[in-house]
Structures are given as C-alpha cells and as structure tokens.
Amino acid sequence: MQENNSPEIPSGSNLRASAYSGGRWMAIQNLGLQALSLVTTAILTRILSPSEFGLVAIVLVILTFFGLINQMGWGASLIVKADLTKSIVSTTFWSSVVFGVASATSLIFFAGPLASLFGGDEASELIRTASIVLLVGPPTSVIDSLLLRDYRYRAGSLIKLSLQVIYATATIILALAFGLGVWSIIIGRVISSLAGLILSYAVARPPIGLTFQKAQVVADLPFNAGFISTRIIGHLAKNIDYWAVGRYLGEAQLGIYYIAYVAPNLIRQRMTTAIQATMFPLLSRISDDHERLVRVWLETVQKSLILFAPIMVGLGLVADPIIELMFGAKWTDAAGAMRVIAIATIVEVVVVLTGSVFAALGKPHLGALGNAVRLLVIGVLAVPAAQWRGIEGMALTVLAGTVAIALLSFWMMRRETGARAVGLISAIRPTILPLAAMIFIALIATPLLGATNPLVELLAPSLTGAAAYLGTGFALHRDSFAATVTDIRRLLLGVRAG
C-alpha cells in the first residue's frame, strides 16, 4: 500500500457488480460457517450437559463484551476513510494492540466478580483462559478490515472458513479424545484466534511500521466512540436476558436457553454479517446521496426478508423435531423459547440493516440510542419474565425489546435520510401473504401425513410449507421474488465486476 492509496470506488453498474462478487464469497463463507457451527454444536450437546453449556454461555457473553470494548471500531474507521496511508494503518494497528493488552489484563482481574454476577462462580478460570482471545482479536480485526476495504472478499472468506475448521477440529478432538468437557470449547477458541492473526497477516501483508501518530488517534475518537458505544449497548441489550436466566434460573436453564438461541441466531448472524461486510464499504461511498442510500436499503430489506423470514418462521414451526434430531432429547425444553426467538430475529434483520446505514452516514451513535431503548425494555421486564414463564418468558421479553428498537430505528432513519413509512411497508408486503400460506399449509401437513417420528415431523411441514411460500410468492409478487432469486443466483455463481 502506497501513501494516499485507496481502492477504486465502484460506480453505477460496477457498484452492484462488486456487491454481487463479494456477496458470493460471503454467501459461501457463511453457509460453510453455519454448517460447521451447527455440526460442532450438535456433537458437543451430546457430550456436555446443560449446566456445562450454561458455563459456556457465561464465558462467551463476558468475552464478547470485553472484545467489543477492545476493538473500538478500529477496523471500521479504516474502511470509511477516503484516503489511507501507511502511517494511518500503523497507528491504528498499534492502538488496537495496546487496547488488546489492556482488555485482556482487565478481564483476568475481574473474572471472579463477573462470573459471580451470572451465578456461575466456576466459570472464572474459564474466563481467564479465554482472555487470550482479547490479545489477538483487535489486531486481527484491523487486518481483516484492510481486506474488506480492498474488496478482497474471497481471501477473507477463505480465512474465516479455515478458522472455523480449525476450531471445530480442535474442539471435537479435545472433547472426545481427551475428555476436557467445557474446556475444549475455550481452548478451541484460543487456538483458532491465534491462527486467525497468523493467517490474516500472511494473506493481507499489511503495511505496518513503527509509526504511531497521537493526532490520528485523537481524530478517530469521535467515530470510534460512537461505533463502540453502539456495539457495547447493543451487546448489553442482547445479553441481559442471559444474565437474568443464569442469575435467577440457574446454569442448566441457561444452557437450555443458549441452545434455543443457537439455530435462529446463528442463521441470522451469518446472513447479516455477509450483508454488512459487502454493503458497508459500498454504502459508505454513496452516503451523500440519501435518495440512493434509502433505495438500496429498502431493496436490501425486501430481499433479505423474502429469503430470511420463511427460514425463521419454518424454524419455529419445526422447533420440536429439529431440537430432538440435532441436539438430542435432553434439550427439548428449548423448543418454546426457540419459536419466539425465531420471530424476534426476523425483526432484528431490519434493525441490523438500519444500523449499517447509520454507520455509513458516520453516525453510529444513532444505533447506540436504539440499543439503549432495547436495553431499557428488556432490563425492566427480564427478571419478572424469567420468574413468570422461565426461558420462554425471557424470549418474549427479547421480542418486545427488538420490536421497540425497530420502531425507533426507523424513526431515526426517516429523520436522517427522509425514508418514508410507505416505502418500508412496500418492502415488507411481499412476504406477508406467502408466510400466511406457508404457516397454514405447514400446520395441517403433519397430521394429514400421519407423522410418527421426528424426521417426518421435520420434513412434512418443511417441504409443504416451502412449496406454499414460493408458490404464493411468485403468484402474487412475481417481480420481487424473481429479483431475489436472480440475486441469489448471482451471489452463488458470481458476477464479474467491470
């Protein structure tokens, strides 16, 4: 990278082509990550107990929180810069290293009190070991952002897939061959994190020198502060339910609640991560054209819902057989919560896409405001909900908080860009009747076919519901569904940017 060297900004048809080209690799990456994660979790649920998974949930919530503070939006700040110099990259990299050391040290010191806060004192040693991840996470994020900035989606995707294979292999071997139980997950994460830094550096070859410019750090603070405040408040809002379940219902119920979250949240994260990674660098370059920005946002919302909503609704319909088949009979109590969480994740997709627009506008603090409202709603309702209906009541609280942030996010979107409610309604409309048809057909399919085992209970509503959804969708909204199918095909086959 030379001084003042920046990637060429796609325009017109090239903008869309770049998104398709990057999206293809993101689709491959996230499908692979999703499959590997589900297989790994399915194997581990047959080895570990609900209480052990409760400990895992505690560690991951705390580790992620410190990781968010750790990253400070360094990588994102590199993506949005119009001009990027070697000194900027070096300063950002070394700033991230300093924060990594500080975060890891803090986590080691506070591991005991944090574990007690969740009602899992035995998680403290697990947390201290996991702190190693914080040392390598921030510099790895900076390097990965350089790959995204240069539209090197293929390289980034192959790295992520390789790391997931490393994590899955290490974790399963440690659990099966060495009987390390919950420790296998923590050690697997440490190994994959270290491998991630090595692989990212080897592929990106970032121009990192010994330069450190204090003025650059100060200049980046407003963006970084807004970015990190959004993510921290969002993390608290999304995980206060874990605290309530662990604190008031115990580790075993927390483990079951964690499994209820696995499938819907994993699918949602894989999808939104792919969309954010491909769209954020491009949205940042059209942020001055609000009309175009809103048009791209609405188009993305519509196509995302056409693809994502039936998956989540279907997951809710077949929650019982899918949990029994994938995780085992000892996890069947997670089905009720999974149904509610699946619906909440549909709303979450719109929230995440709106947050990408705020970040592209250079106002990530708007996302923090929305997450503060969600935190307030869930914070007020969490404890009584957990005591009222256990983990299912907690899931209902999450749904209420997600709806609240969605409404506030759109209001802020309207204020900042001039987006109108009629546009959003038009974007959502193509999914409504097809989903209704899907639910109706799926609910009557299983009893009509006389399902007697979990596999038939899974396949009967899945196949008939999918047929009803696609048939109704193409009959009533052919253009929207056809455009979505075309985009999926382009993502999978790739489009030459040029």
N, C-alpha and C positions, 0 to 999 in steps of 0.2 A: 504494500500500500504506500503510495507516494503522498507527499504533503498535499492537502486540499483535494484529495482524490475521493470521489463519491460515485456510487453506482449510477448508471444511466437511468433516468426516470421514465418508465413506460408511459405512453400516452395513447389515447384513442383505443383502437382495437388491441394494441400491444399491452395495454393495462389489463384487459380481460384475459388475454392470452397468457400473460405472466401469472395471473391468479390461477388459471387452469393448470398450467405446467407445475406450479408449486403445489397446488391443491392435489394433484395426482399423487405426488410423493407424500404429502401429508395424509392422504387417504390410505395409502399403502402402510405408512408408518403407524397410523392409529388403529387400523384394522389388525395389524400384527401385534401391537401393544395390547390391544383389547383381548385378543385371543390368548396371548401368553399370560396376561394377568389373570384372566378367568381360570385358565387351566392350573396355574400355580396356586391360586386361592382354593380351587376345588380340591386339589391334592392336600393342601395344608389343613383344610377344615376336617378332613378325615383323620388327621394326626393330632391336631391341637384341640383343646377343649374350649367352650365358650369363654371361660374365665381367662384363658391364655390369650384369646383374641381380644378380650377386653383390655389386657395389658398392652397389646399391640396398638389398639386404638388410642390409648392414652399417650403412648410414645409418639405416634405419628402426629397427633394434634399438637403436642408441645413442640416437636421438632419442626413442623411446618411453620408454626408461629414464629419461632426464632429465625427460621430460614427466610421468612418474608422481611423481617427487620434487617437481616443480614444483607439481602440483595439490594435494597434501597433503590430499586429501579435503575441500576447502573446500565444494564443491557438495553433497556428500553430507551434510555437517554441517547445512546449511540445510534439507535435506529432512526430517531426523529431528527437528528442533526443533518442539516443540508450539506455541510462540509465536514469532513472527518480527517484529522491529521494524526500523525504518529504520536505526537505529544498528548493529544486528547485520549487516544487509546491507552497509552501507557499510564496516564494519570488515573483513568477510570479503572484499569486493571488493578493497580496497586492500592487504590482506595478500597476496592472490593476485598482484597486480601486482608487489609487491616480490619475491616469490619468482620470478616470471617473469623479471625483470631479472637476478636472481642466477643463475638456472639457465642463461639464455642466455649470460651472461658466462663462466660456468664451462665450458660446452660449447665455446665459442670457444677458450678457453685450453687445454683438454685434447684438442682434436680430433685432433692429431697422434698422441699416445700411444695414444688409443683406437683409431684406425684401424690402427695397427701391431699392436695386441693381436689384431685379427681377421685380420691378414696382408694388409690392403688399404691400404697407405700412401697410394695415390692418392685415397682416399675423404676425406681430411682437409678439402680445400676444399669438398667437397660438404656435409660435416658443419657447417662454419662457416656456410655459407649457410642451411642448414636450421634453424639455431639461432633464426632469426627467428620460427619457429613457436612457440617456447617463450615468446616475449614476449606473444603474444596468446592462447595456449591456456588458461591458468588463469582470466583474467577472463571469457573466453567460457564456460568450464565453469560458473562461478558463475551467470552469467545464464541459461544453459540449465537449470540446476537449479531456478531460480525458475519456469520454465515447467512443469517436471515436477511441482513441488510444488503448483502451482495446477491440475494435471490438464489443462494446455493441450497435449495430445499432438498435435493437428492442426498447431498453429503450429510446434512443434519438429520434426515430421516434414517439413513443407514446407521448413523451413530446411535440414535435412540433405540433402534431395533436391536442392535448389538448389545447395548447395555441391559436391555430387558432380558435377553437370552442369558447374559452373564448372571444377572440377579436371580432369575428363575432356576438356572442350573445350580448355582451355589446354594441357594436356599433349600431346594429339594434334597440335594446331597447331604447337607448339614443336618436336615431334619430326619431323613430316612436312614442314612448310613451311620451318623454319629449320635442320633437321638438328642439333639440340642434343643428341641422344642421351640419355644418362643425366641430363643437366642438366634436361631437360624435365620429368622426374618431380619433381625437387627444387623447381624454380621453380613448378610447378603446385601443389605442396603449400603453398608460401608464399602464393601468390595466394589459394587457397581459404581458408586460415587467416585472412588479413586480411579477406576478405569475410565470413567467419563471425562475427567480432566485430561488424562493422558491422550485419549482418542481425539477429543476436540482440539487440543493443541497440535497434535500431529497432522490433522486434516486442515485446520484453518491457517496454521502458521502465522499467527497474529504478529503485527509489528510492535512488539513490546520491548521498550528500552527501560532505562533507569530514570526517565523523566517523571517529575511529579510537580504539577502546577497547582498551587493552592488556589489561585484565582479561578481556575477551571472548576474545581470542586465547589467553590462558593457559587459560581454561576449556575451550576447544575442543581443546587439545593432546592430551589422552588419547585422544579419539575419532580425531582426525586422525592421531596416531602409529600407532594400531592399524590404521587404514584404509590408510595409506600403506605401513606395513611389510608388510601382506598383499600389496599390489599390487607392491611392489618385489621381494619374494622370489618372488612368482609370476612376475614378468617374467624374473627371472634363471633360474628353473626352466624356463620355457618357451623360453628363448633360449640356454641354454648349449650346446644342440646346434648352433645356428648358429655359435657361436664355434669349436666343435670341427671342424665341416666346413670353415669358412673357414681356420682355422689349419693343419689337417693335410691337407686335400684340395684346397685352392685355391679361387680365386674362381669358376671355371667350374662346379665341382661345387656350390658354394654357391648359384649362380644356379639350377641344376637342382633342388636341394633346396628352394629358395624356391618354385619353380613347383609342386613336388609338394605343398606346403602350401597353395597358393592356393585351390583349389576347396573342399576339405574344411574348412579353417579359416575361409574367407570365409563359407560357409554356416552353420557353427556360430556364428561371431561375430554374424552378422546375426540369427540366431534367439535366441540367449541375450541379446543386447543388447535385443531387443524385449521379452523376458520380464522381464528385470531392470528395465528402465525402467518397465514398467507395474506390476509386482508389488512392487518395493521400497518405494515410498511407501505402499502398502496394507499390506504385511506389517509395516511399522514401527508401524502403528496397531493391530495385533492381537497385538503381540509379548508382551503379558502373558498371553494365553490360549494356553498351549502346546499344548493339545489341538487347538484350531482351527488353530494355526500348522502343526502336523505334518500335519493333514488336508489343508490347502491345498497344502503342499509335496509330499505323496505324489500328490495329484491332478495337480499340475503335472508331476511327474516322469513319471507314467504317460502323460499326453497328449503330452508332449514326445517321449518315446521312440517312441510309436506313430507320430508324424509324422516324427521325425528319423532314427531307426535305419534304416528301409528306404532313405532317401535316401543315407546314408553307405555302407551295405552295397552298394547299387546302384552308387555311385560307384567302389567298389573293384572290382566285377565288370567295369565297362566302362572301367577306367583307361586301357588302351592306346588304344582308338579315340577316347576323349574328349580325350586329350592331343594325338593326331595331328590331330584335326579343329579343336580350339580353339586350340592353341598352335603347332602345326607339328611336322614330323618331327624337327627338331633337339633336341626336348625329350623324346623317347620314353624316355630313361633315367630319367625321373622316375616312371614308372608303378609300379614295385615299391614305392618309398617311399610313394607316394600311397595304395596299398592299406592299408598298415599305419597310416598317419596317419588314414585314414578311420575305422578301428576305434577308434583312440585318442580321436577326437573324440566318439564316442558316449558313452564313459565320462566325458569332460570335461563333457558337458552336466549330468550328475548332480552333478559337483563344483561347477560354477558355481551351480546352483540351491541347493545346500547353503550355499555362500558367501553367497548373498543372505539366507538365514535368519540366519546369524551376524551379518551387518551389521545386520539388522533388530533383533536382540537387543541391539545396541550392543556386540557383541564381535567386531569384525572381525579382532582379533589371532588368533582361532582359525584363520582362513583362512591367516594367515601361518605358523602352525605346520605346517599341512598342506603348504603350498608348500615349506617348509624340508625336509620329508621327500622331496618330489619332487626338489628341487634336489640333495639328497644322493645319491639313487639315480642320477639322470642324470649328476651330476658324477663319480661313481665309474666309471660304465660308458661315458661319452661317447667318450673317446679310444680305448680298445680296440675299441669297437663301430665307430667310423669306420675304424679300421685293418683291422678284420676283414671287414666287408661293405660298406664305403663308406656311402653315404647311406641304403641300405636297413637296414643295421645300426643307424644312428643313429635311424631311425624306430622300430625295435624297442625301443630304449632309452627313447624317449619314451613308448611304450605301457606299458612296465614302470613308469615313474615315475608315469604317470597312474593306473594301477591302484592303486599304493601310496597315492597321496593320496586316492583314492576310498574305500578301506577305512578310512583314518584319519579322514576327514571324517565318515563315517557313525558311527564310534565316538564322535566328539565330539558329533555331533548327538544321539545316543542319550543321552549324559551330560547334555546341556544341556536337552533337551526331553522325554526319555522315549520318543523314537521307538524302534520295535521292528523287528528284522530281518524278522519275518514280514510287516510292513506294506510294507517295501521290496520284498521278494520278490513280494508280490501285485501291486505296482505294475509290476514288470518283466515278470511272467509273460505278459501278453497279447501281447508282441512275440516271444516265443521261437519257438514253432512256426510262426507266419506267416513269420518270417525264414528258418527252415529250409526251408520250402516254396518261398520265393522263390529262395533260393540253388540248390536242386535244379533247379527249372524253368529258371532263367536259364542254368545251366551246360550244359544239354542243348539249349537253344533254338538257339544259334548254329550248331552243327554240323548239327543236323537241318534247318535252313533253308538250309544251304549258303552261309553268308555269305562274300562275296568282296571286300567293300570296307568301309572304316571306318564308313560311315554305317549299313550293315546290321548290322555288328558292334555298333554302339551301340544301334540301335532294337530289334533282335530280343530280346536279354536284358532290355532295359529294359521293354518292353511286356508280355512274358510274365511276367517277374518281378513287376511291379507287380500284374498280374491275380492271380497266385498269392498274393501277400501279402494283398491286400484280400479275396479270396475266402476264404482260410483264416481271416483275422482275423474277418470277420463271421460265419463259420460257428462258430468256437469261442468268440469273445469279443464277441458282438454288442453288448452294452451298452457296453463300454469303447470300441469302435471307433465306435459310433453317437454316443456322447457327444463324442468327439474331433471327428468330422465336424461335429456341431452347433456346437461351439465355433469351429471354423474358419469355418463359415458366418456365425456371429455376428460374428466378427472382421472378416470381409470386408464384411458388409452393415451392421455397426454395430448397437449396442443403445442405445436411449435410456435414460439414467440418470434414474431418477425413482421 
